[in-house]
Amino acid sequence: MSVFAKKLTGVGLFVVVAGLLIGLYIANFATSFPVPVSGVTSTAVGGGTNLELQTVAALGEKTDPSHPDWVSYLIRSNGKWIHSTIFQVPAYSVVHVTLYQYDSPTGLRNPFLSQVQGTVGGTMTVDGKTMSSIPPEETSHTFAVPELGVFVPLPGITEEEEEKNGCEEAPCEPEKAHRTITFSFRTGKKGRYRWQCFVPCGAGYIDGNGGPMQTLGYMDGFIDVE
């Protein structure tokens, strides 16, 4: 075999191996893509759709063995907590969110986001108390849908609560220390709207903005308005 033929064979093998690796990467990404979860039709006066969410400081080995220490959102579906951040809701309707916040504060770098914006009435309730803002340093996460103008700061549990009765891994149970936050917002036309947390809560990454902050299925996702 000539030198040219050997080089050509080597290049061919490299292309095949590279193709296989790329194929495996795409297959892994496709199978790990969060499963969309539909909101539940509200039975309350006025109707709408209910989303029941929780934020956790760490998913744990059982929920996510590949990233057990990553912070994340979860959604309840048919009585079970699902690790997904893709939510399906109707167009031109009201979405009622109940969110159980089990994490401690990290704090906002932009105090503007500590104001409740884009919700029905411009407010939220925290443990039954109506609020239109919270101190920036008390913010643990946010639920923000920029295209819909929705920004909701989520207050964290205190250090004392975390030490005494903090949730160590998902899914977190009601008896663990948490804040209960409720708010409603209106959807518009059909489409896919990105939502995300704006608190730099990716511990262990530069400026807290890596890891779960940049990975779909953890601290960001999509609202599919259908």
C-alpha positions in Angstrom: 0.0 0.0 0.0 1.4 3.4 -1.0 1.9 6.2 1.4 -1.0 8.1 -0.2 -3.3 5.2 0.2 -2.4 4.8 3.9 -3.0 8.4 4.5 -6.4 8.2 2.7 -7.3 5.2 4.8 -6.4 7.0 7.9 -8.5 10.0 7.0 -11.4 7.8 6.2 -11.2 6.0 9.5 -11.0 9.4 11.3 -14.1 10.6 9.5 -16.0 7.4 10.4 -15.1 7.6 14.0 -15.9 11.3 14.2 -19.2 10.6 12.6 -20.0 7.9 15.1 -19.1 10.2 18.0 -21.2 13.0 16.7 -24.1 10.6 16.2 -23.8 9.4 19.7 -23.7 12.9 21.1 -26.8 13.9 19.1 -28.6 10.7 20.2 -27.7 11.4 23.8 -28.9 15.0 23.6 -32.2 13.9 21.9 -32.9 11.3 24.6 -32.0 13.6 27.5 -34.2 16.4 26.2 -36.9 17.2 28.8 -40.3 15.7 28.2 -43.0 18.4 27.8 -45.5 18.4 30.7 -49.0 19.9 30.3 -50.6 22.2 32.8 -53.8 21.1 34.6 -57.1 22.7 33.8 -58.2 24.8 36.8 -61.5 24.1 38.4 -61.6 27.5 40.1 -64.0 30.3 39.1 -62.6 31.9 36.0 -60.8 28.7 34.9 -57.3 28.8 33.5 -54.4 26.4 33.8 -52.5 25.3 36.9 -48.8 24.8 37.1 -47.4 23.3 40.3 -43.6 23.7 40.5 -40.8 23.3 43.0 -37.2 24.6 43.1 -34.6 22.4 44.8 -31.0 23.1 45.9 -29.8 19.6 44.7 -31.5 17.0 42.6 -29.8 14.0 44.3 -28.7 10.6 43.0 -32.1 9.1 42.5 -33.5 12.0 40.4 -30.4 12.8 38.4 -27.3 10.6 38.9 -25.4 12.5 36.3 -25.8 15.9 38.1 -26.9 15.1 41.7 -25.7 18.4 43.1 -27.3 20.6 40.5 -30.0 23.1 41.4 -33.2 22.7 39.4 -36.9 23.2 38.9 -39.4 20.3 38.9 -43.1 20.1 37.9 -45.9 18.0 39.4 -47.8 15.8 36.9 -50.4 13.2 37.9 -49.3 13.4 41.5 -45.6 12.9 40.8 -42.7 15.3 40.6 -41.2 15.3 37.1 -37.7 16.6 36.2 -38.8 18.8 33.3 -38.8 22.5 32.4 -41.0 22.4 29.3 -44.5 23.4 30.2 -47.6 23.3 27.8 -50.4 25.8 28.4 -53.3 27.1 26.3 -53.1 30.3 24.2 -54.9 33.5 25.4 -55.5 32.1 28.9 -54.5 32.6 32.5 -51.8 30.4 34.0 -52.0 30.0 37.8 -48.6 29.0 39.3 -48.0 27.5 42.7 -44.3 27.2 43.5 -42.7 25.6 46.5 -39.2 27.2 47.0 -36.9 25.0 49.0 -33.6 26.7 48.4 -31.7 29.4 50.3 -30.9 32.9 48.9 -28.1 33.6 46.5 -29.1 37.2 45.8 -29.7 39.2 42.6 -27.0 41.2 40.8 -29.7 43.4 39.2 -32.1 44.8 41.9 -34.6 45.6 39.2 -35.5 41.9 39.0 -36.6 42.0 42.6 -39.9 43.7 41.5 -42.8 41.5 40.6 -43.7 42.3 36.9 -46.2 40.9 34.4 -48.4 39.0 36.8 -52.1 39.5 37.2 -52.4 42.4 39.6 -48.6 43.0 39.5 -48.3 40.9 42.7 -47.5 37.5 44.1 -48.2 35.8 47.4 -45.5 34.4 49.7 -46.8 32.1 52.4 -50.2 33.8 52.0 -48.9 37.4 52.1 -49.4 39.6 49.0 -46.1 41.2 47.8 -45.0 43.3 44.8 -41.3 43.1 45.6 -38.7 41.5 47.9 -35.2 42.6 49.0 -32.8 41.7 46.3 -30.4 39.9 48.7 -33.3 37.5 49.8 -33.9 36.2 46.3 -33.1 32.5 45.7 -34.3 32.1 42.1 -36.6 33.8 39.6 -39.3 32.7 37.3 -39.0 34.9 34.3 -40.6 34.8 30.9 -39.1 37.9 29.1 -41.2 37.7 26.0 -44.4 37.8 28.1 -42.9 40.5 30.4 -43.1 38.2 33.4 -40.5 38.5 36.2 -41.2 36.9 39.6 -38.5 36.9 42.3 -38.5 33.8 44.6 -37.5 34.4 48.2 -35.3 31.8 49.9 -35.5 30.0 53.2 -33.3 31.3 56.0 -30.0 29.7 57.0 -31.5 28.6 60.2 -34.4 26.9 58.4 -32.0 25.3 56.1 -29.9 23.9 58.9 -32.8 22.6 61.0 -35.1 21.3 58.3 -33.6 21.8 54.8 -34.4 19.5 51.9 -31.2 17.7 50.8 -32.4 16.2 47.5 -35.4 16.1 45.2 -38.2 15.7 45.2 -38.7 17.8 48.4 -41.6 16.9 50.7 -44.0 19.5 52.2 -42.7 19.1 55.7 -39.3 20.4 54.7 -38.6 24.1 55.1 -39.8 26.1 52.1 -41.7 29.2 50.9 -45.0 28.8 49.1 -45.3 31.3 46.3 -48.4 31.8 44.0 -49.0 34.1 41.1 -50.8 34.2 37.8 -50.0 35.5 34.3 -51.6 35.7 30.9 -50.5 34.0 27.8 -50.8 35.4 24.3 -50.7 33.9 20.9 -49.4 30.4 20.2 -45.6 29.9 20.2 -42.6 28.8 22.2 -41.5 31.2 25.0 -38.2 30.8 26.8 -38.3 31.1 30.6 -35.3 31.1 33.0 -33.8 31.9 36.3 -31.7 35.1 36.5 -30.1 34.4 39.8 -26.5 33.2 39.3 -27.1 29.9 41.2 -24.7 27.6 39.3 -22.4 26.9 42.3 -18.9 25.9 41.3 -19.0 27.6 37.9 -17.5 31.0 36.9 -19.7 33.8 38.3 -22.4 31.2 39.0 -23.6 31.2 35.4 -22.6 27.8 34.2 -23.8 24.3 34.7 -27.5 24.2 35.6 -27.9 27.9 34.6 -27.0 27.1 31.0 -28.5 23.6 30.6 -32.1 23.1 29.5 -34.1 21.1 32.0 -32.6 22.7 35.2 -32.9 26.5 35.6 -34.4 27.3 32.3 -36.9 25.9 29.8 -39.8 26.6 27.5 -43.4 27.5 27.8 -45.2 26.0 24.8 -48.4 28.1 24.3 -50.7 26.0 22.2 
